[in-house]
Amino acid sequence: MAKNLEDLLTEWDGLIKKHRAHLVKHKFSNKFAVLSKEVDAHVVEYKAYSKLWSEQNKVVESVMSQVLAQAEALGKKLKARLTATKKEKEDGLKALDNFCKCITHESHEVNPRLLGKEWAEMLKDNKTKNKALFAVAMDDSKMIPLLKKLADEAKKSDGHHDKLGAANAFANRKTDMEIKPDIEKNIKSLAAWDDKQAAEEVAAFLKDFKKALNVVIF
């Protein structure tokens, strides 16, 4: 049995030619095949966006690794800062660690697009409370551009995910609400066919087609 909708529909075209007289006589519905072609296009679209999403996520992960590395570098600068008090160093390292946990998901998960806001809020909280950390962060020229890049790359990832989700929803809705019911109706109508061998052949195909939909539709 064919494993994808395109091959299945090609097989169905062959059965249409073979049993055209019976299909026309009994007003057999071809709605399931027409809609399946639309669904197939969305399956292709889903797979394409899934690949793009996966590849984009790797980019996002790479930039997040750079953000973590930069936070670690800032921590080293803070520890080496001669004018910083012991408490400023301890509290500052804790603040940096908490920020990093937003990325590593050890604390509340933060959307990568919002990590820039998380960073800004951390600096705001420490502007007067931890002047050493604030000074080290303000002297840094890499973190803000990295966070902006992360937000941009994460936005692209979210866009791909939204599109694959839309393709998935359309394919599932069409399949469950229109295609499968049409197949069931057709299977029941085969009982009226005089040529039982032809009816059995079409019924077998429709049952296999319905099963295959559960494989190709996600």
Secondary structure, DSSP 8 states (H G I E B T S, - for coil): --SSHHHHHHHHHHHHHHTHHHHHHTT---HHHHHHHHHHHHHHHHHHHHHHHHHHHHHHHHHHHHHHHHHHHHHHHHHH-TT--HHHHHHHHHHHHHHHHHHHTSSS---GGGHHHHHHHHHHHHTTT-HHHHHHHHH-SSHHHHHHHHHHHHHHHHHHHHHHHHHHHHHHHHIIIIIHHHHHHHHHHGGG-S-HHHHHHHHHHHHHHHHHHHHH--
